Amino acid sequence: MIFALSTSPHADARHRIEHVLDDGTELAWELLVETPPDALVAEAVDLDGDWIARLDRVDFPPGSIAYRHVHPGPGIRYLLEGELTIDRADGEPHRYRAGDPWFEGADDPVLATASRSEETAFVRVLLLPAEWAGKRTIRYADPADEDKPRLQRATILSEEPLPS
């Protein structure tokens, strides 16, 4: 199965979550058999068993950090505003700016650092095992980070089961 983010929906999608940005841009996260030619991001995913798709928004005040963490399912993010540097454990840090999309796999440890001077926000769709419905998914690599202040705020916009 291909998990893709595009600015136009595809008729052959097995599942779709759409979100319209403030500027009218339409985003479509879809599960497809093949990678669409207009995909902003597309990755193969394995979805055995029962899964849900969660659309949420994450807001960061200037200078905030999401300490090294993982999520139990893959997700495609789209940066709405600001800048966010993602430091993956196995690679070089990458800076994303407004309008940039990216994929994070299940259990990929990342450290996210927001712009020091402006608000930063992204929307994402996470594909999660069904037992995570309604639950907070962030798990910190270092248990000591659980007690540090978390300035970022995640707001669930929708959550729905994926067809089997």
Disulfide bonds with the S-S distance in Angstrom:
none
